[in-house]
């Protein structure tokens, strides 16, 4: 962090730190002046004594301030290179500061060790979680294959829906891990919005059919600058939420905003979100009142959606009324940047 302290600020700090010394100096000067007056000594002795005192005191103050100034500037670099700064301070340190500097050095060493251990632990957890996510795909595929072979199985429809939910939650967790990694690659190209929407609708067709949810999809004929993979994940997440909270016989609309250009709207007739919950719906782990009541919310879906929109340079907003439904507005407008290519 660049130093923002001015010389005047350092002078004020120096005076405040040494105010007891200055007060003692003024007191002694007043005391000697009082003695000169009581002794009725010639005034030129008093003037000469004051001038001499000011000269010696001024030289001493300048010397102390130069040391204080160098030390102050050195301490400003403590957050950048603490070890080097402490080594330089040790060349000129007061014996009373030895203990404190040793403690600081020990704390810095402990912090580095903790950071190293935490990084190692987090890497291990991510590796394990990623492995688990990939492994769980095997039994999911096996269940899907068995269901395709035995089309007369009892509760087949319910099993298909639950299997789709398992796949959806698995992909959500995997995408969450990927988006949290700052090095995730993005490939910005012109994407056909209709292709993304149609593939997403096809993926969730089972839920539309079995829950008798009506789909009103108006062709957008839009091409947007985005990363197709992550845009699809975003649309999947929003549509999954709509299907989750829209009761049987409900309706979901997908269309472009008639008011503002480049705004994709996904609107449902679901249970809605309370007004007091709306400001917090993008927080990680926050499910809101309706989510807790219906025991369907993980508190990660909208958090992940907002993370994706930020990474893509888009914006997301939600309007909702309890008992009437929810409208998700995705602003796909984006200014091309050189670093995206």
Helices and strands as residue ranges (DSSP letters): H 7-17, H 19-38, H 43-75, H 82-91, G 95-97, H 98-149, H 156-180, E 188-192, H 193-203, H 205-210, E 214-217, E 223-227, H 228-245, E 251-256, E 263-268, H 275-278, H 288-294, H 301-312, E 315-321, E 325-331, G 338-340
